[in-house]
Amino acid sequence: MSGETDDYRGLGWAHGALTVQRLGAMLAPITFVVAGGRQVSPMHIAPWAGTPEADGLPGILKRLRGDWSCAPFGYAVPVPDAAPDWAPLLGTPEAGEELHGHSSNAEWQWLDGAHGSLALTLDYPDASPIARVERRITPDPQAAAVDIEFTIETRAACRLPIGLHPTFRLPKLAQACHLEPAPFTEGRTYPGTVEPAGPLFAIDRSFKDLRAVPLRNGGTTDASRIPLADDAEELVQLNGIEGSCALANRAEGYRVRLIWQKEHFPSLLLWFSNRGRKFAPFDGTHVAIGIEPICSPFGLGPATARADNPIARSGTSTARDFAAGEIFTTRYRIEAEAL
């Protein structure tokens, strides 16, 4: 088809409009038309996206926005103050390892899609056990909702962490939004310090309620109320979650809900990017919430995901087995409603 190298393509339907970019096959912005004809745009777009200063950044950061898919999910990173149960499992990146996988950093190719949908594909490097991936984005013609399919085709048997990366915009007013996760069996704080300039939560602690997450200096905080009042860069993982999470934006009068297949993604990673990263391009001003269904341990990289880590030992899978030649497809949905 013509325009195969278009950087962006869009779709409109009775209940909204959306844009997809080739870089990372990232989906944003989305404008939903909710009850009363109001327009709401819940997806995050990084303030540096597309600026000249972004040219030298890794692909995932250049035009960071909205929702994308990660295969494999995560990346091996140094973990300051690593908890004893985790420290021996943390290492350096494997050969060819990219932040949240090749899918998050490369330019995808457009496919011929069915009427009313957008589809893209990406071939992986020959050394990867993944042969190709595909994303298909289809607005629901009857609702303020978008349905997304993510397909992984393997060339060799492998065991990998995988994940989805919806990232949502937040208002400036502290605690103006409310996270509403489905029931989960156990919450866990990060097994170390995410960002030395913005620590907030206790290291490697379990909890049962997002409204009572242990703090590093003692006590607990209601992490369901965001943006957080304190500058922080934190990760929290909810294991055994039922497969949905909503974000109620009370400042702007809407709720956006994410629904996924829990058999594929048994955990939810919450990325609290709350002015905690002081370096470029975040510059101490970046505010967003990642609501990320995963089969992974905090995105700590494939080697840690495959290891006998504490989350895997507790009964929650942190990596998925793929057979050679397997075609794996998962489906999820982003929908909005007026409050």
Secondary structure, 3 states (H helix, E strand, C coil): CCCCCCCEEEEEECCEEEEEECECCCEEEEEEECHHHCEECCECECCCCCCHHHHHCCHHHHCCECECEECCCCCCCCCCCCCCCCHHHCCCCCCCCCCCCHHHCCECEEECCCCCCEEEEEECCCCCCEEEEEEEEEECCCCCEEEEEEEEEECCCEEECEEECCEEECCCCCCCEEEEECCCCEEEECCCCCCCCCCCECCCCEECCCCCEEECCCCEECCCEECCCCCEEEEEEEECCCCEEEEEECCCCEEEEEEECCCCCCEEEEEEEEECCCCCCCCCCCEEEEEEEEECCCCCCHHHHHCCCHHHHCCCCCCEEECCCCEEEEEEEEEEEEC
